[in-house]
Amino acid sequence: MIETLKLKDLSSAGCAVTIRTALDINGFTSVKVHLLSTPHTVSAEIKDNDHLELFKSVLRDHGYPLLDDEVEQPDHEMEYEFS
């Protein structure tokens, strides 16, 4: 089955090449990266739930967070002193 994930902020065709290469190395097939859609999406053939989790992990590990990922907020506000 083809699974499509929404990504945050792909900036260039170089991102698409990196994603395709990383997924190819990890054995994914039918990989498509859609830069013209909003939000950007990546599709690949998924065999089972473990394979879906690997799909997500490969993307995150290469610096491409999913749109559904929570953004970590600092526990406190940063204060800066300027002199």
PyMOL Python script that loads the backbone (N, CA, C, O; Angstrom):
from pymol import cmd

cmd.read_pdbstr("""\
ATOM      1  N   MET A   1       0.840  -1.163   0.000  1.00  0.00           N
ATOM      2  CA  MET A   1       0.000   0.000   0.000  1.00  0.00           C
ATOM      3  C   MET A   1       0.894   1.239   0.000  1.00  0.00           C
ATOM      4  O   MET A   1       1.934   1.261   0.659  1.00  0.00           O
ATOM      5  N   ILE A   2       0.489   2.254  -0.733  1.00  0.00           N
ATOM      6  CA  ILE A   2       1.225   3.517  -0.775  1.00  0.00           C
ATOM      7  C   ILE A   2       0.783   4.379   0.404  1.00  0.00           C
ATOM      8  O   ILE A   2      -0.410   4.590   0.619  1.00  0.00           O
ATOM      9  N   GLU A   3       1.755   4.874   1.162  1.00  0.00           N
ATOM     10  CA  GLU A   3       1.494   5.756   2.299  1.00  0.00           C
ATOM     11  C   GLU A   3       2.094   7.118   1.981  1.00  0.00           C
ATOM     12  O   GLU A   3       3.207   7.198   1.463  1.00  0.00           O
ATOM     13  N   THR A   4       1.374   8.180   2.284  1.00  0.00           N
ATOM     14  CA  THR A   4       1.844   9.543   2.054  1.00  0.00           C
ATOM     15  C   THR A   4       1.932  10.275   3.382  1.00  0.00           C
ATOM     16  O   THR A   4       0.983  10.285   4.165  1.00  0.00           O
ATOM     17  N   LEU A   5       3.089  10.890   3.625  1.00  0.00           N
ATOM     18  CA  LEU A   5       3.315  11.661   4.843  1.00  0.00           C
ATOM     19  C   LEU A   5       3.541  13.123   4.477  1.00  0.00           C
ATOM     20  O   LEU A   5       4.147  13.436   3.452  1.00  0.00           O
ATOM     21  N   LYS A   6       3.042  14.011   5.332  1.00  0.00           N
ATOM     22  CA  LYS A   6       3.218  15.450   5.138  1.00  0.00           C
ATOM     23  C   LYS A   6       4.444  15.899   5.918  1.00  0.00           C
ATOM     24  O   LYS A   6       4.626  15.537   7.081  1.00  0.00           O
ATOM     25  N   LEU A   7       5.283  16.699   5.256  1.00  0.00           N
ATOM     26  CA  LEU A   7       6.521  17.175   5.863  1.00  0.00           C
ATOM     27  C   LEU A   7       6.503  18.681   6.068  1.00  0.00           C
ATOM     28  O   LEU A   7       5.747  19.412   5.429  1.00  0.00           O
ATOM     29  N   LYS A   8       7.359  19.116   6.979  1.00  0.00           N
ATOM     30  CA  LYS A   8       7.546  20.548   7.218  1.00  0.00           C
ATOM     31  C   LYS A   8       8.683  21.065   6.344  1.00  0.00           C
ATOM     32  O   LYS A   8       9.763  20.475   6.324  1.00  0.00           O
ATOM     33  N   ASP A   9       8.461  22.130   5.642  1.00  0.00           N
ATOM     34  CA  ASP A   9       9.492  22.975   5.051  1.00  0.00           C
ATOM     35  C   ASP A   9      10.621  22.290   4.291  1.00  0.00           C
ATOM     36  O   ASP A   9      11.773  22.340   4.721  1.00  0.00           O
ATOM     37  N   LEU A  10      10.310  21.659   3.183  1.00  0.00           N
ATOM     38  CA  LEU A  10      11.385  21.235   2.284  1.00  0.00           C
ATOM     39  C   LEU A  10      11.788  22.472   1.501  1.00  0.00           C
ATOM     40  O   LEU A  10      10.933  23.185   0.977  1.00  0.00           O
ATOM     41  N   SER A  11      13.083  22.728   1.420  1.00  0.00           N
ATOM     42  CA  SER A  11      13.499  24.003   0.845  1.00  0.00           C
ATOM     43  C   SER A  11      13.971  23.917  -0.602  1.00  0.00           C
ATOM     44  O   SER A  11      14.027  24.938  -1.286  1.00  0.00           O
ATOM     45  N   SER A  12      14.314  22.718  -1.084  1.00  0.00           N
ATOM     46  CA  SER A  12      14.865  22.665  -2.437  1.00  0.00           C
ATOM     47  C   SER A  12      14.779  21.262  -3.012  1.00  0.00           C
ATOM     48  O   SER A  12      14.388  20.309  -2.337  1.00  0.00           O
ATOM     49  N   ALA A  13      15.152  21.167  -4.270  1.00  0.00           N
ATOM     50  CA  ALA A  13      15.207  19.860  -4.919  1.00  0.00           C
ATOM     51  C   ALA A  13      16.270  18.975  -4.272  1.00  0.00           C
ATOM     52  O   ALA A  13      16.182  17.748  -4.325  1.00  0.00           O
ATOM     53  N   GLY A  14      17.272  19.603  -3.661  1.00  0.00           N
ATOM     54  CA  GLY A  14      18.289  18.830  -2.937  1.00  0.00           C
ATOM     55  C   GLY A  14      17.686  18.037  -1.795  1.00  0.00           C
ATOM     56  O   GLY A  14      18.132  16.926  -1.507  1.00  0.00           O
ATOM     57  N   CYS A  15      16.670  18.598  -1.136  1.00  0.00           N
ATOM     58  CA  CYS A  15      15.962  17.880  -0.068  1.00  0.00           C
ATOM     59  C   CYS A  15      15.292  16.634  -0.643  1.00  0.00           C
ATOM     60  O   CYS A  15      15.336  15.560  -0.043  1.00  0.00           O
ATOM     61  N   ALA A  16      14.678  16.789  -1.800  1.00  0.00           N
ATOM     62  CA  ALA A  16      14.002  15.656  -2.430  1.00  0.00           C
ATOM     63  C   ALA A  16      14.987  14.543  -2.767  1.00  0.00           C
ATOM     64  O   ALA A  16      14.678  13.366  -2.578  1.00  0.00           O
ATOM     65  N   VAL A  17      16.161  14.900  -3.261  1.00  0.00           N
ATOM     66  CA  VAL A  17      17.189  13.910  -3.588  1.00  0.00           C
ATOM     67  C   VAL A  17      17.663  13.195  -2.321  1.00  0.00           C
ATOM     68  O   VAL A  17      17.814  11.974  -2.317  1.00  0.00           O
ATOM     69  N   THR A  18      17.894  13.945  -1.260  1.00  0.00           N
ATOM     70  CA  THR A  18      18.319  13.353   0.009  1.00  0.00           C
ATOM     71  C   THR A  18      17.281  12.371   0.520  1.00  0.00           C
ATOM     72  O   THR A  18      17.629  11.272   0.952  1.00  0.00           O
ATOM     73  N   ILE A  19      16.019  12.750   0.475  1.00  0.00           N
ATOM     74  CA  ILE A  19      14.939  11.882   0.945  1.00  0.00           C
ATOM     75  C   ILE A  19      14.854  10.620   0.097  1.00  0.00           C
ATOM     76  O   ILE A  19      14.782   9.514   0.633  1.00  0.00           O
ATOM     77  N   ARG A  20      14.860  10.781  -1.218  1.00  0.00           N
ATOM     78  CA  ARG A  20      14.784   9.603  -2.102  1.00  0.00           C
ATOM     79  C   ARG A  20      15.943   8.650  -1.857  1.00  0.00           C
ATOM     80  O   ARG A  20      15.749   7.436  -1.780  1.00  0.00           O
ATOM     81  N   THR A  21      17.143   9.196  -1.735  1.00  0.00           N
ATOM     82  CA  THR A  21      18.325   8.371  -1.510  1.00  0.00           C
ATOM     83  C   THR A  21      18.233   7.622  -0.180  1.00  0.00           C
ATOM     84  O   THR A  21      18.497   6.421  -0.124  1.00  0.00           O
ATOM     85  N   ALA A  22      17.860   8.326   0.888  1.00  0.00           N
ATOM     86  CA  ALA A  22      17.751   7.703   2.217  1.00  0.00           C
ATOM     87  C   ALA A  22      16.710   6.588   2.215  1.00  0.00           C
ATOM     88  O   ALA A  22      16.934   5.526   2.796  1.00  0.00           O
ATOM     89  N   LEU A  23      15.585   6.825   1.569  1.00  0.00           N
ATOM     90  CA  LEU A  23      14.542   5.805   1.531  1.00  0.00           C
ATOM     91  C   LEU A  23      14.944   4.632   0.644  1.00  0.00           C
ATOM     92  O   LEU A  23      14.650   3.482   0.971  1.00  0.00           O
ATOM     93  N   ASP A  24      15.613   4.907  -0.474  1.00  0.00           N
ATOM     94  CA  ASP A  24      16.113   3.825  -1.341  1.00  0.00           C
ATOM     95  C   ASP A  24      17.091   2.926  -0.593  1.00  0.00           C
ATOM     96  O   ASP A  24      17.010   1.701  -0.680  1.00  0.00           O
ATOM     97  N   ILE A  25      18.013   3.541   0.141  1.00  0.00           N
ATOM     98  CA  ILE A  25      19.008   2.779   0.909  1.00  0.00           C
ATOM     99  C   ILE A  25      18.324   1.873   1.927  1.00  0.00           C
ATOM    100  O   ILE A  25      18.809   0.780   2.218  1.00  0.00           O
ATOM    101  N   ASN A  26      17.199   2.329   2.465  1.00  0.00           N
ATOM    102  CA  ASN A  26      16.476   1.548   3.466  1.00  0.00           C
ATOM    103  C   ASN A  26      15.435   0.605   2.859  1.00  0.00           C
ATOM    104  O   ASN A  26      14.604   0.054   3.580  1.00  0.00           O
ATOM    105  N   GLY A  27      15.478   0.419   1.545  1.00  0.00           N
ATOM    106  CA  GLY A  27      14.656  -0.591   0.889  1.00  0.00           C
ATOM    107  C   GLY A  27      13.254  -0.161   0.496  1.00  0.00           C
ATOM    108  O   GLY A  27      12.425  -1.011   0.172  1.00  0.00           O
ATOM    109  N   PHE A  28      12.966   1.133   0.514  1.00  0.00           N
ATOM    110  CA  PHE A  28      11.637   1.585   0.130  1.00  0.00           C
ATOM    111  C   PHE A  28      11.527   1.665  -1.386  1.00  0.00           C
ATOM    112  O   PHE A  28      12.499   1.969  -2.078  1.00  0.00           O
ATOM    113  N   THR A  29      10.335   1.389  -1.890  1.00  0.00           N
ATOM    114  CA  THR A  29      10.081   1.460  -3.329  1.00  0.00           C
ATOM    115  C   THR A  29       8.950   2.450  -3.590  1.00  0.00           C
ATOM    116  O   THR A  29       8.261   2.893  -2.670  1.00  0.00           O
ATOM    117  N   SER A  30       8.779   2.783  -4.856  1.00  0.00           N
ATOM    118  CA  SER A  30       7.727   3.712  -5.292  1.00  0.00           C
ATOM    119  C   SER A  30       7.791   5.044  -4.541  1.00  0.00           C
ATOM    120  O   SER A  30       6.760   5.615  -4.185  1.00  0.00           O
ATOM    121  N   VAL A  31       9.007   5.530  -4.307  1.00  0.00           N
ATOM    122  CA  VAL A  31       9.202   6.775  -3.554  1.00  0.00           C
ATOM    123  C   VAL A  31       8.922   7.972  -4.458  1.00  0.00           C
ATOM    124  O   VAL A  31       9.440   8.067  -5.571  1.00  0.00           O
ATOM    125  N   LYS A  32       8.093   8.882  -3.956  1.00  0.00           N
ATOM    126  CA  LYS A  32       7.809  10.134  -4.658  1.00  0.00           C
ATOM    127  C   LYS A  32       7.843  11.269  -3.642  1.00  0.00           C
ATOM    128  O   LYS A  32       7.247  11.176  -2.569  1.00  0.00           O
ATOM    129  N   VAL A  33       8.545  12.334  -3.993  1.00  0.00           N
ATOM    130  CA  VAL A  33       8.617  13.529  -3.151  1.00  0.00           C
ATOM    131  C   VAL A  33       7.909  14.644  -3.911  1.00  0.00           C
ATOM    132  O   VAL A  33       8.246  14.937  -5.058  1.00  0.00           O
ATOM    133  N   HIS A  34       6.934  15.255  -3.267  1.00  0.00           N
ATOM    134  CA  HIS A  34       6.119  16.286  -3.912  1.00  0.00           C
ATOM    135  C   HIS A  34       6.448  17.647  -3.311  1.00  0.00           C
ATOM    136  O   HIS A  34       5.982  17.987  -2.224  1.00  0.00           O
ATOM    137  N   LEU A  35       7.254  18.418  -4.032  1.00  0.00           N
ATOM    138  CA  LEU A  35       7.650  19.750  -3.566  1.00  0.00           C
ATOM    139  C   LEU A  35       6.619  20.826  -3.907  1.00  0.00           C
ATOM    140  O   LEU A  35       6.584  21.879  -3.270  1.00  0.00           O
ATOM    141  N   LEU A  36       5.789  20.563  -4.903  1.00  0.00           N
ATOM    142  CA  LEU A  36       4.840  21.579  -5.349  1.00  0.00           C
ATOM    143  C   LEU A  36       3.547  21.561  -4.554  1.00  0.00           C
ATOM    144  O   LEU A  36       2.763  22.508  -4.627  1.00  0.00           O
ATOM    145  N   SER A  37       3.314  20.503  -3.799  1.00  0.00           N
ATOM    146  CA  SER A  37       2.102  20.454  -2.981  1.00  0.00           C
ATOM    147  C   SER A  37       2.315  21.235  -1.690  1.00  0.00           C
ATOM    148  O   SER A  37       3.447  21.438  -1.251  1.00  0.00           O
ATOM    149  N   THR A  38       1.213  21.667  -1.094  1.00  0.00           N
ATOM    150  CA  THR A  38       1.293  22.359   0.188  1.00  0.00           C
ATOM    151  C   THR A  38       0.358  21.654   1.146  1.00  0.00           C
ATOM    152  O   THR A  38      -0.851  21.679   0.919  1.00  0.00           O
ATOM    153  N   PRO A  39       0.841  21.036   2.190  1.00  0.00           N
ATOM    154  CA  PRO A  39       2.246  20.919   2.570  1.00  0.00           C
ATOM    155  C   PRO A  39       2.979  19.943   1.664  1.00  0.00           C
ATOM    156  O   PRO A  39       2.356  19.194   0.911  1.00  0.00           O
ATOM    157  N   HIS A  40       4.310  19.954   1.738  1.00  0.00           N
ATOM    158  CA  HIS A  40       5.121  19.023   0.971  1.00  0.00           C
ATOM    159  C   HIS A  40       4.831  17.611   1.450  1.00  0.00           C
ATOM    160  O   HIS A  40       4.576  17.394   2.635  1.00  0.00           O
ATOM    161  N   THR A  41       4.870  16.641   0.523  1.00  0.00           N
ATOM    162  CA  THR A  41       4.573  15.263   0.891  1.00  0.00           C
ATOM    163  C   THR A  41       5.615  14.300   0.335  1.00  0.00           C
ATOM    164  O   THR A  41       6.312  14.593  -0.636  1.00  0.00           O
ATOM    165  N   VAL A  42       5.698  13.134   0.989  1.00  0.00           N
ATOM    166  CA  VAL A  42       6.542  12.033   0.533  1.00  0.00           C
ATOM    167  C   VAL A  42       5.685  10.780   0.553  1.00  0.00           C
ATOM    168  O   VAL A  42       4.990  10.507   1.532  1.00  0.00           O
ATOM    169  N   SER A  43       5.740  10.016  -0.538  1.00  0.00           N
ATOM    170  CA  SER A  43       4.985   8.769  -0.643  1.00  0.00           C
ATOM    171  C   SER A  43       5.939   7.614  -0.879  1.00  0.00           C
ATOM    172  O   SER A  43       6.980   7.768  -1.518  1.00  0.00           O
ATOM    173  N   ALA A  44       5.568   6.445  -0.349  1.00  0.00           N
ATOM    174  CA  ALA A  44       6.357   5.243  -0.574  1.00  0.00           C
ATOM    175  C   ALA A  44       5.483   4.016  -0.348  1.00  0.00           C
ATOM    176  O   ALA A  44       4.455   4.085   0.325  1.00  0.00           O
ATOM    177  N   GLU A  45       5.905   2.902  -0.917  1.00  0.00           N
ATOM    178  CA  GLU A  45       5.226   1.624  -0.708  1.00  0.00           C
ATOM    179  C   GLU A  45       5.538   1.140   0.702  1.00  0.00           C
ATOM    180  O   GLU A  45       6.704   1.045   1.086  1.00  0.00           O
ATOM    181  N   ILE A  46       4.495   0.832   1.476  1.00  0.00           N
ATOM    182  CA  ILE A  46       4.643   0.398   2.861  1.00  0.00           C
ATOM    183  C   ILE A  46       4.092  -1.017   2.995  1.00  0.00           C
ATOM    184  O   ILE A  46       2.984  -1.309   2.546  1.00  0.00           O
ATOM    185  N   LYS A  47       4.886  -1.894   3.622  1.00  0.00           N
ATOM    186  CA  LYS A  47       4.494  -3.304   3.762  1.00  0.00           C
ATOM    187  C   LYS A  47       3.639  -3.567   4.995  1.00  0.00           C
ATOM    188  O   LYS A  47       2.689  -4.347   4.932  1.00  0.00           O
ATOM    189  N   ASP A  48       3.962  -2.925   6.117  1.00  0.00           N
ATOM    190  CA  ASP A  48       3.239  -3.165   7.365  1.00  0.00           C
ATOM    191  C   ASP A  48       3.488  -2.003   8.320  1.00  0.00           C
ATOM    192  O   ASP A  48       4.147  -1.029   7.956  1.00  0.00           O
ATOM    193  N   ASN A  49       2.970  -2.101   9.526  1.00  0.00           N
ATOM    194  CA  ASN A  49       3.085  -1.003  10.489  1.00  0.00           C
ATOM    195  C   ASN A  49       4.540  -0.734  10.882  1.00  0.00           C
ATOM    196  O   ASN A  49       4.925   0.422  11.059  1.00  0.00           O
ATOM    197  N   ASP A  50       5.355  -1.790  11.022  1.00  0.00           N
ATOM    198  CA  ASP A  50       6.775  -1.599  11.343  1.00  0.00           C
ATOM    199  C   ASP A  50       7.485  -0.842  10.220  1.00  0.00           C
ATOM    200  O   ASP A  50       8.343   0.004  10.472  1.00  0.00           O
ATOM    201  N   HIS A  51       7.121  -1.155   8.994  1.00  0.00           N
ATOM    202  CA  HIS A  51       7.710  -0.482   7.837  1.00  0.00           C
ATOM    203  C   HIS A  51       7.300   0.993   7.812  1.00  0.00           C
ATOM    204  O   HIS A  51       8.096   1.852   7.434  1.00  0.00           O
ATOM    205  N   LEU A  52       6.062   1.285   8.215  1.00  0.00           N
ATOM    206  CA  LEU A  52       5.595   2.673   8.307  1.00  0.00           C
ATOM    207  C   LEU A  52       6.405   3.439   9.342  1.00  0.00           C
ATOM    208  O   LEU A  52       6.781   4.588   9.110  1.00  0.00           O
ATOM    209  N   GLU A  53       6.676   2.811  10.485  1.00  0.00           N
ATOM    210  CA  GLU A  53       7.472   3.468  11.521  1.00  0.00           C
ATOM    211  C   GLU A  53       8.903   3.714  11.039  1.00  0.00           C
ATOM    212  O   GLU A  53       9.496   4.741  11.368  1.00  0.00           O
ATOM    213  N   LEU A  54       9.461   2.777  10.261  1.00  0.00           N
ATOM    214  CA  LEU A  54      10.792   2.969   9.681  1.00  0.00           C
ATOM    215  C   LEU A  54      10.764   4.142   8.701  1.00  0.00           C
ATOM    216  O   LEU A  54      11.689   4.954   8.684  1.00  0.00           O
ATOM    217  N   PHE A  55       9.724   4.238   7.896  1.00  0.00           N
ATOM    218  CA  PHE A  55       9.536   5.339   6.946  1.00  0.00           C
ATOM    219  C   PHE A  55       9.614   6.677   7.684  1.00  0.00           C
ATOM    220  O   PHE A  55      10.356   7.571   7.278  1.00  0.00           O
ATOM    221  N   LYS A  56       8.853   6.811   8.757  1.00  0.00           N
ATOM    222  CA  LYS A  56       8.847   8.038   9.552  1.00  0.00           C
ATOM    223  C   LYS A  56      10.216   8.298  10.175  1.00  0.00           C
ATOM    224  O   LYS A  56      10.697   9.432  10.181  1.00  0.00           O
ATOM    225  N   SER A  57      10.836   7.251  10.693  1.00  0.00           N
ATOM    226  CA  SER A  57      12.134   7.378  11.359  1.00  0.00           C
ATOM    227  C   SER A  57      13.223   7.840  10.397  1.00  0.00           C
ATOM    228  O   SER A  57      14.035   8.698  10.745  1.00  0.00           O
ATOM    229  N   VAL A  58      13.243   7.279   9.195  1.00  0.00           N
ATOM    230  CA  VAL A  58      14.250   7.678   8.201  1.00  0.00           C
ATOM    231  C   VAL A  58      14.111   9.166   7.882  1.00  0.00           C
ATOM    232  O   VAL A  58      15.110   9.881   7.798  1.00  0.00           O
ATOM    233  N   LEU A  59      12.886   9.627   7.707  1.00  0.00           N
ATOM    234  CA  LEU A  59      12.669  11.043   7.405  1.00  0.00           C
ATOM    235  C   LEU A  59      13.147  11.928   8.549  1.00  0.00           C
ATOM    236  O   LEU A  59      13.868  12.902   8.335  1.00  0.00           O
ATOM    237  N   ARG A  60      12.740  11.581   9.756  1.00  0.00           N
ATOM    238  CA  ARG A  60      13.134  12.391  10.929  1.00  0.00           C
ATOM    239  C   ARG A  60      14.644  12.371  11.133  1.00  0.00           C
ATOM    240  O   ARG A  60      15.252  13.404  11.413  1.00  0.00           O
ATOM    241  N   ASP A  61      15.252  11.184  10.992  1.00  0.00           N
ATOM    242  CA  ASP A  61      16.694  11.047  11.208  1.00  0.00           C
ATOM    243  C   ASP A  61      17.515  11.857  10.217  1.00  0.00           C
ATOM    244  O   ASP A  61      18.666  12.195  10.491  1.00  0.00           O
ATOM    245  N   HIS A  62      16.927  12.171   9.060  1.00  0.00           N
ATOM    246  CA  HIS A  62      17.623  12.974   8.057  1.00  0.00           C
ATOM    247  C   HIS A  62      17.241  14.452   8.142  1.00  0.00           C
ATOM    248  O   HIS A  62      17.564  15.241   7.254  1.00  0.00           O
ATOM    249  N   GLY A  63      16.549  14.812   9.221  1.00  0.00           N
ATOM    250  CA  GLY A  63      16.260  16.222   9.464  1.00  0.00           C
ATOM    251  C   GLY A  63      14.983  16.734   8.846  1.00  0.00           C
ATOM    252  O   GLY A  63      14.817  17.942   8.674  1.00  0.00           O
ATOM    253  N   TYR A  64      14.062  15.824   8.503  1.00  0.00           N
ATOM    254  CA  TYR A  64      12.802  16.230   7.888  1.00  0.00           C
ATOM    255  C   TYR A  64      11.640  15.842   8.799  1.00  0.00           C
ATOM    256  O   TYR A  64      11.103  14.740   8.684  1.00  0.00           O
ATOM    257  N   PRO A  65      11.246  16.749   9.710  1.00  0.00           N
ATOM    258  CA  PRO A  65      10.151  16.428  10.630  1.00  0.00           C
ATOM    259  C   PRO A  65       8.816  16.339   9.892  1.00  0.00           C
ATOM    260  O   PRO A  65       8.595  17.004   8.879  1.00  0.00           O
ATOM    261  N   LEU A  66       7.948  15.507  10.425  1.00  0.00           N
ATOM    262  CA  LEU A  66       6.603  15.369   9.876  1.00  0.00           C
ATOM    263  C   LEU A  66       5.744  16.536  10.341  1.00  0.00           C
ATOM    264  O   LEU A  66       5.973  17.100  11.411  1.00  0.00           O
ATOM    265  N   LEU A  67       4.776  16.886   9.546  1.00  0.00           N
ATOM    266  CA  LEU A  67       3.891  17.989   9.895  1.00  0.00           C
ATOM    267  C   LEU A  67       3.178  17.715  11.218  1.00  0.00           C
ATOM    268  O   LEU A  67       2.893  18.646  11.972  1.00  0.00           O
ATOM    269  N   ASP A  68       2.890  16.449  11.503  1.00  0.00           N
ATOM    270  CA  ASP A  68       2.188  16.078  12.742  1.00  0.00           C
ATOM    271  C   ASP A  68       3.091  16.025  13.963  1.00  0.00           C
ATOM    272  O   ASP A  68       2.594  15.896  15.082  1.00  0.00           O
ATOM    273  N   ASP A  69       4.406  16.122  13.780  1.00  0.00           N
ATOM    274  CA  ASP A  69       5.330  16.070  14.919  1.00  0.00           C
ATOM    275  C   ASP A  69       5.125  17.302  15.792  1.00  0.00           C
ATOM    276  O   ASP A  69       4.930  18.411  15.294  1.00  0.00           O
ATOM    277  N   GLU A  70       5.172  17.088  17.084  1.00  0.00           N
ATOM    278  CA  GLU A  70       5.068  18.205  18.009  1.00  0.00           C
ATOM    279  C   GLU A  70       6.390  18.953  18.036  1.00  0.00           C
ATOM    280  O   GLU A  70       7.464  18.355  17.969  1.00  0.00           O
ATOM    281  N   VAL A  71       6.294  20.254  18.135  1.00  0.00           N
ATOM    282  CA  VAL A  71       7.484  21.085  18.258  1.00  0.00           C
ATOM    283  C   VAL A  71       7.815  21.185  19.731  1.00  0.00           C
ATOM    284  O   VAL A  71       6.963  21.550  20.542  1.00  0.00           O
ATOM    285  N   GLU A  72       9.052  20.862  20.082  1.00  0.00           N
ATOM    286  CA  GLU A  72       9.454  20.945  21.478  1.00  0.00           C
ATOM    287  C   GLU A  72       9.588  22.405  21.888  1.00  0.00           C
ATOM    288  O   GLU A  72      10.266  23.194  21.231  1.00  0.00           O
ATOM    289  N   GLN A  73       8.938  22.738  22.971  1.00  0.00           N
ATOM    290  CA  GLN A  73       9.002  24.087  23.512  1.00  0.00           C
ATOM    291  C   GLN A  73       9.930  24.078  24.719  1.00  0.00           C
ATOM    292  O   GLN A  73       9.900  23.131  25.505  1.00  0.00           O
ATOM    293  N   PRO A  74      10.748  25.101  24.882  1.00  0.00           N
ATOM    294  CA  PRO A  74      11.611  25.150  26.062  1.00  0.00           C
ATOM    295  C   PRO A  74      10.769  25.258  27.324  1.00  0.00           C
ATOM    296  O   PRO A  74       9.669  25.810  27.300  1.00  0.00           O
ATOM    297  N   ASP A  75      11.296  24.722  28.440  1.00  0.00           N
ATOM    298  CA  ASP A  75      10.586  24.762  29.715  1.00  0.00           C
ATOM    299  C   ASP A  75      10.455  26.178  30.254  1.00  0.00           C
ATOM    300  O   ASP A  75       9.568  26.453  31.062  1.00  0.00           O
ATOM    301  N   HIS A  76      11.305  27.053  29.826  1.00  0.00           N
ATOM    302  CA  HIS A  76      11.282  28.429  30.300  1.00  0.00           C
ATOM    303  C   HIS A  76      11.635  29.359  29.143  1.00  0.00           C
ATOM    304  O   HIS A  76      12.202  28.942  28.133  1.00  0.00           O
ATOM    305  N   GLU A  77      11.289  30.604  29.318  1.00  0.00           N
ATOM    306  CA  GLU A  77      11.637  31.577  28.287  1.00  0.00           C
ATOM    307  C   GLU A  77      13.100  31.955  28.425  1.00  0.00           C
ATOM    308  O   GLU A  77      13.615  32.100  29.533  1.00  0.00           O
ATOM    309  N   MET A  78      13.751  32.109  27.305  1.00  0.00           N
ATOM    310  CA  MET A  78      15.153  32.499  27.317  1.00  0.00           C
ATOM    311  C   MET A  78      15.224  34.009  27.510  1.00  0.00           C
ATOM    312  O   MET A  78      14.479  34.761  26.883  1.00  0.00           O
ATOM    313  N   GLU A  79      16.116  34.435  28.370  1.00  0.00           N
ATOM    314  CA  GLU A  79      16.317  35.859  28.584  1.00  0.00           C
ATOM    315  C   GLU A  79      17.734  36.222  28.168  1.00  0.00           C
ATOM    316  O   GLU A  79      18.691  35.504  28.456  1.00  0.00           O
ATOM    317  N   TYR A  80      17.840  37.327  27.502  1.00  0.00           N
ATOM    318  CA  TYR A  80      19.139  37.792  27.044  1.00  0.00           C
ATOM    319  C   TYR A  80      19.423  39.162  27.638  1.00  0.00           C
ATOM    320  O   TYR A  80      18.544  40.021  27.704  1.00  0.00           O
ATOM    321  N   GLU A  81      20.642  39.350  28.062  1.00  0.00           N
ATOM    322  CA  GLU A  81      21.033  40.659  28.571  1.00  0.00           C
ATOM    323  C   GLU A  81      21.959  41.314  27.568  1.00  0.00           C
ATOM    324  O   GLU A  81      22.948  40.724  27.135  1.00  0.00           O
ATOM    325  N   PHE A  82      21.631  42.518  27.212  1.00  0.00           N
ATOM    326  CA  PHE A  82      22.470  43.273  26.282  1.00  0.00           C
ATOM    327  C   PHE A  82      23.047  44.471  27.014  1.00  0.00           C
ATOM    328  O   PHE A  82      22.360  45.132  27.792  1.00  0.00           O
ATOM    329  N   SER A  83      24.310  44.739  26.757  1.00  0.00           N
ATOM    330  CA  SER A  83      24.908  45.894  27.425  1.00  0.00           C
ATOM    331  C   SER A  83      25.385  46.904  26.416  1.00  0.00           C
ATOM    332  O   SER A  83      25.919  47.948  26.792  1.00  0.00           O
TER     333      SER A  83
END
""", "prot")
cmd.dss("prot")
cmd.show_as("cartoon", "prot")
cmd.util.cbc("prot")
cmd.orient("prot")
